[in-house]
Amino acid sequence: MTVSIRGAHLIDPASGLDKVCDLHIEAGRIVAIGDAPEGFHAAQEIDAAGLTAAPGLVDLSVALREPGYSRKGSIESETRAAAAGGVTSLCFPPQTKPVLDTSAVAELILDRAREAGNAKVFPIGALTKGLAGEQLSELVALRDAGCVAFTNGLAPMASNRVLLRSLEYAATFDLTVVFTSQDAELAADGIAHEGPTASFRGLAGIPETAETVALARNLLLVEQSGVRAHFSQLTSARGVEMIAQAQARGLPVTADVALYQLILTDEALADFSSLYHVQPPLRSRKDRDALREAVKSGVIQAIASHHQPHEADAKNAPFAATDPGISSVELLLPLAMTLVQDGLLDLPTLLARLSSGPAAALRLPAGKLAIGAAADVVLFEADGQTLAGETWHSRGQNCPFLGHCLPGVVRCTLVDGHIVHAV
């Protein structure tokens, strides 16, 4: 099918493109930017005057909840929510049931994602079998089945020796390992950032050192093994400093931050709302400000939703007894636009952290508008407003931003030149 997007303000952070022009698509690929190729006839034209066209967003962590947790969400519902948020490519973590530690599970998920057709899905496999931290998964077989990286998430490894051997094996095959750095013993039984808010409210705290102790160990083992590493869900100012120092030393490390960590602080826990219960926890204003500066400077090159949908009962209990996580992929672009509204980032830099940055971090074939590239495009009204929750596709309504008026409106999302979302 041939498509022409007419009169959009094209912004492509990967190439520096920033101008009003047309975009022409054929057979799922971008064939021209500006004038149409000779003999090109569009079967469909999209009037995008007044809209911004950018690479489809790339989200490095979207829990699809399938297989095993269909009460929380499904591949169809959560990829549809992602498309509504402007996301065309997403990675999903291995915490499924069964755990994503075999080729069969990876192939099942990819088959269902292709059937849904709402977004391109890239699995992140379990580093160890069952995420038990003891026996290495069949990493090469998982890679061949489509896994783009490997992680143990917040599940601890049996020992530093097991972790080192796992990293050395991954390095041998040029595989990327994703770390969520939190020391399980220091974080044990904690549910909130250890600080004045937690103390005043009587909530068990998780100290900053739960992140930094684990981060220091992980960085040392990355340096020793030579593995390519991505550090996910940074939460602390000190953690940001450590990543910056590692990058300055030339270590092959990248990092992302959950979007809600750039907006919220632990002060949100004042009324005990379980909607703000996340792991790793919301931290102090000082930490949030440091995360924002790291996004601005590029030390953190990716912003992710870290979308975790839950059924209503999972959040309907005393704070400590609720499941952590926020359903947020559906609002990824409008929530991120608050950073532009607040003057923290300009629009091209924000789009870089939402597209080319995350794509480069995990070496994904996504995140750019270029001739020959896949026609994965988001069209949005930068000056419009989204009433969060007015329409909602995710099964999880565990989102503290519902009812808020947010800047920007996703008008159309295309995957391989096909419209998967439009309003």
Secondary structure as GFF3:
##gff-version 3
##sequence-region A 1 423
A	DSSP	beta_strand	2	12	.	.	.	ID=ss1
A	DSSP	beta_strand	17	26	.	.	.	ID=ss2
A	DSSP	beta_strand	29	33	.	.	.	ID=ss3
A	DSSP	beta_strand	44	47	.	.	.	ID=ss4
A	DSSP	beta_strand	52	55	.	.	.	ID=ss5
A	DSSP	beta_strand	57	59	.	.	.	ID=ss6
A	DSSP	alpha_helix	75	84	.	.	.	ID=ss7
A	DSSP	beta_strand	87	92	.	.	.	ID=ss8
A	DSSP	alpha_helix	103	116	.	.	.	ID=ss9
A	DSSP	beta_strand	120	126	.	.	.	ID=ss10
A	DSSP	three_ten_helix	129	131	.	.	.	ID=ss11
A	DSSP	alpha_helix	139	145	.	.	.	ID=ss12
A	DSSP	beta_strand	149	151	.	.	.	ID=ss13
A	DSSP	alpha_helix	160	172	.	.	.	ID=ss14
A	DSSP	beta_strand	176	179	.	.	.	ID=ss15
A	DSSP	alpha_helix	184	187	.	.	.	ID=ss16
A	DSSP	beta_strand	192	193	.	.	.	ID=ss17
A	DSSP	alpha_helix	196	201	.	.	.	ID=ss18
A	DSSP	beta_strand	205	206	.	.	.	ID=ss19
A	DSSP	alpha_helix	209	225	.	.	.	ID=ss20
A	DSSP	beta_strand	228	231	.	.	.	ID=ss21
A	DSSP	alpha_helix	237	248	.	.	.	ID=ss22
A	DSSP	beta_strand	253	258	.	.	.	ID=ss23
A	DSSP	three_ten_helix	259	262	.	.	.	ID=ss24
A	DSSP	three_ten_helix	266	271	.	.	.	ID=ss25
A	DSSP	three_ten_helix	274	276	.	.	.	ID=ss26
A	DSSP	alpha_helix	285	297	.	.	.	ID=ss27
A	DSSP	beta_strand	302	304	.	.	.	ID=ss28
A	DSSP	three_ten_helix	312	315	.	.	.	ID=ss29
A	DSSP	three_ten_helix	319	321	.	.	.	ID=ss30
A	DSSP	three_ten_helix	329	331	.	.	.	ID=ss31
A	DSSP	alpha_helix	332	341	.	.	.	ID=ss32
A	DSSP	alpha_helix	347	354	.	.	.	ID=ss33
A	DSSP	alpha_helix	356	361	.	.	.	ID=ss34
A	DSSP	beta_strand	377	387	.	.	.	ID=ss35
A	DSSP	beta_strand	405	415	.	.	.	ID=ss36
A	DSSP	beta_strand	418	422	.	.	.	ID=ss37
###
